[in-house]
Amino acid sequence: MDARQSAKRQACMRGLRFIHQHSEEGENFEDWDGDYLWCFYCISATSADAELSTLARELGTQCARRWMESQDELPHLDDAEEVAYYVSLLHEASLFGIEN
């Protein structure tokens, strides 16, 4: 791997860690939980770099577990859009092996 590829790889790793750190601040995770899960899943499923894929999967699994632990009962869902979003979160968590 040349220096340019190495620098890109290191930037991607830092970026993933930054995104995960951002998810842990304030109400960010509550506001954007599905986006965090989908981001980590897409990177873990598509990256040709094994270490980057593994890191994305580990961070995504942590987020999926955190989301699932916050789901002690079915929330009140006002409309079909909220139901679809909730079902997508359940699906994304299951992609990381976290089942309800």
C-alpha positions in Angstrom: 0.0 0.0 0.0 1.5 3.4 -1.0 1.5 6.4 1.2 -1.6 8.0 -0.4 -3.7 4.8 0.0 -2.5 4.5 3.6 -3.5 8.2 4.3 -7.0 7.6 2.8 -7.4 4.4 4.9 -6.4 6.2 8.1 -8.8 9.0 7.3 -11.6 6.5 6.8 -10.8 4.9 10.1 -10.7 8.2 11.9 -14.0 9.2 10.2 -15.7 6.0 11.5 -14.5 6.6 15.0 -15.7 10.3 14.8 -19.1 9.2 13.6 -19.4 6.7 16.5 -18.2 9.3 19.0 -20.8 11.8 17.6 -23.5 9.1 18.2 -22.6 9.0 21.9 -22.9 12.8 22.4 -26.1 14.4 23.8 -29.3 13.3 22.0 -27.6 12.6 18.7 -28.3 8.9 18.8 -31.9 9.3 19.7 -32.3 11.8 16.9 -30.4 9.9 14.2 -30.3 6.2 15.3 -31.3 4.8 12.0 -28.8 6.9 10.1 -25.9 5.7 12.3 -27.0 2.1 12.0 -27.3 2.3 8.2 -24.0 4.1 7.8 -22.1 1.5 9.8 -23.9 -1.4 8.0 -23.3 -0.1 4.5 -19.6 0.4 5.2 -19.2 -3.0 6.9 -21.0 -4.7 4.0 -19.3 -3.0 1.1 -15.8 -2.1 2.1 -13.0 -4.0 0.4 -10.7 -3.1 3.3 -11.2 -5.9 5.9 -10.0 -3.8 8.8 -12.4 -0.9 7.9 -15.2 -3.4 7.4 -14.5 -5.0 10.7 -14.4 -1.7 12.6 -17.7 -0.5 11.0 -19.3 -3.8 12.0 -18.0 -3.5 15.6 -19.2 0.1 15.9 -22.5 -0.7 14.2 -23.1 -3.7 16.6 -22.5 -1.4 19.6 -25.0 1.1 18.2 -27.5 -1.6 17.4 -27.2 -3.1 20.9 -27.6 0.4 22.4 -30.8 1.0 20.4 -32.2 -2.4 21.2 -31.6 -2.0 24.9 -33.6 1.2 24.8 -36.6 -0.7 23.4 -38.2 -2.2 26.5 -41.7 -1.9 25.0 -43.3 -1.1 21.7 -43.4 2.7 21.4 -46.6 4.6 20.4 -46.4 5.0 16.6 -48.7 7.7 15.2 -48.6 6.9 11.5 -47.4 4.6 8.8 -44.2 6.5 8.4 -43.3 6.0 12.0 -44.1 2.3 11.8 -41.9 1.9 8.7 -39.0 3.7 10.4 -39.4 1.5 13.5 -39.4 -1.6 11.4 -36.4 -0.4 9.5 -34.5 0.0 12.8 -35.5 -3.5 13.8 -34.1 -4.8 10.5 -30.9 -2.8 10.7 -30.3 -4.1 14.2 -30.9 -7.6 13.0 -28.2 -7.1 10.2 -25.8 -6.7 13.1 -27.1 -9.9 14.8 -29.0 -8.0 17.4 -32.5 -9.4 17.6 -35.6 -8.3 19.6 
